[in-house]
Amino acid sequence: MSDKIAQAQTISKNIKEMRESRGWNQARLAQEAGITAAALSMIEKGDGRMPTIVLLRKIASALKVQLNEITGEEPAMVSETEERSREFYRKWGDVIDGLPPDDQARLKDMAERLKEITKK
């Protein structure tokens, strides 16, 4: 089996597992990712065709995971602060995204001020 086919199958398996662990069907993930259900279905079939990076990023964003979690590659080294930010967004991202834009802006401003205060 070629590396490309194996990689496509890994991506297919990982996306399907992540989708199912959230209790989502393909239509829900496709909608959240802003892609067609047909495109997602083809990716999940894992027929050896490699999805584009654009599609993979959309899916990763919808699932609130890093791209390497989908591809199965080694993660890039990230700072502890960045990892905490990611964990926070995974936990609270849906809540924040559901807030009105003014409230989102207020929270962002508060987070930026908190970063500045804690840098000292």
C-alpha positions as CSV (number, residue, x, y, z in Angstrom):
1,M,0.0,0.0,0.0
2,S,1.4,3.4,-0.9
3,D,2.0,6.1,1.7
4,K,-0.6,8.3,0.0
5,I,-3.3,5.7,0.3
6,A,-2.4,4.8,3.8
7,Q,-2.4,8.5,4.8
8,A,-5.8,9.0,3.1
9,Q,-7.2,6.0,5.1
10,T,-5.8,7.4,8.3
11,I,-7.5,10.7,7.7
12,S,-10.8,9.0,6.8
13,K,-10.7,6.9,9.9
14,N,-9.8,9.8,12.2
15,I,-12.5,12.1,10.9
16,K,-15.2,9.4,11.1
17,E,-14.2,8.6,14.7
18,M,-14.1,12.2,15.8
19,R,-17.5,12.9,14.1
20,E,-19.1,9.9,15.7
21,S,-17.6,10.6,19.2
22,R,-19.6,13.9,19.0
23,G,-22.7,12.1,18.0
24,W,-22.8,13.9,14.7
25,N,-23.9,12.5,11.4
26,Q,-22.1,13.4,8.1
27,A,-24.6,16.1,7.3
28,R,-24.0,17.9,10.6
29,L,-20.2,17.9,10.2
30,A,-20.5,19.0,6.6
31,Q,-22.7,21.9,7.7
32,E,-20.4,22.9,10.6
33,A,-17.4,22.7,8.3
34,G,-19.0,24.6,5.5
35,I,-18.5,21.8,3.0
36,T,-20.8,19.6,1.0
37,A,-22.0,16.4,2.5
38,A,-20.9,14.7,-0.7
39,A,-17.3,15.9,-0.2
40,L,-17.3,14.7,3.4
41,S,-18.7,11.3,2.3
42,M,-15.9,10.9,-0.2
43,I,-13.3,11.7,2.4
44,E,-14.7,9.3,4.9
45,K,-14.8,6.5,2.3
46,G,-11.0,6.6,2.3
47,D,-10.7,5.6,-1.3
48,G,-7.1,6.7,-1.5
49,R,-7.7,10.2,-2.8
50,M,-6.1,12.8,-0.6
51,P,-8.4,15.7,0.5
52,T,-7.1,19.2,0.0
53,I,-5.6,21.1,2.9
54,V,-8.4,23.6,2.7
55,L,-11.0,20.9,3.3
56,L,-9.0,19.4,6.1
57,R,-8.7,22.7,7.9
58,K,-12.4,23.4,7.6
59,I,-13.1,19.9,9.1
60,A,-10.5,20.4,11.9
61,S,-12.0,23.8,12.7
62,A,-15.5,22.4,12.9
63,L,-14.3,19.5,15.1
64,K,-12.2,22.0,17.2
65,V,-9.1,19.9,16.8
66,Q,-5.6,20.5,15.4
67,L,-4.9,19.4,11.9
68,N,-2.3,16.9,13.0
69,E,-5.1,15.1,15.0
70,I,-6.8,14.4,11.8
71,T,-3.7,13.5,9.7
72,G,-2.1,11.4,12.5
73,E,1.1,13.3,12.1
74,E,3.3,14.3,15.0
75,P,2.1,17.6,16.6
76,A,4.1,20.7,16.2
77,M,5.7,22.0,19.4
78,V,3.5,24.6,21.0
79,S,4.0,26.6,24.1
80,E,2.1,25.8,27.3
81,T,0.2,29.1,27.0
82,E,-0.9,28.2,23.4
83,E,-2.0,24.8,24.5
84,R,-4.0,26.2,27.4
85,S,-5.6,28.6,24.9
86,R,-6.5,25.7,22.7
87,E,-8.0,23.7,25.5
88,F,-10.0,26.8,26.6
89,Y,-11.4,27.2,23.1
90,R,-12.3,23.5,22.8
91,K,-14.2,23.7,26.0
92,W,-15.9,27.1,25.6
93,G,-15.7,27.8,21.9
94,D,-19.3,26.9,21.1
95,V,-20.6,29.0,23.9
96,I,-18.5,32.0,22.8
97,D,-19.4,31.6,19.2
98,G,-23.1,31.6,20.1
99,L,-22.8,35.0,21.9
100,P,-23.8,38.3,20.2
101,P,-20.8,40.0,18.4
102,D,-20.7,42.8,21.1
103,D,-20.3,40.3,23.9
104,Q,-17.7,38.4,21.9
105,A,-15.7,41.6,21.4
106,R,-16.0,42.4,25.2
107,L,-14.7,39.0,26.1
108,K,-11.8,39.3,23.6
109,D,-10.9,42.7,25.0
110,M,-10.9,41.3,28.6
111,A,-8.8,38.3,27.5
112,E,-6.2,40.6,25.9
113,R,-6.1,42.8,29.0
114,L,-5.6,39.7,31.2
115,K,-2.7,38.6,29.0
116,E,-1.1,42.0,29.4
117,I,-1.5,42.0,33.2
118,T,-0.1,38.5,33.5
119,K,3.0,39.2,31.4
120,K,4.3,41.6,34.0
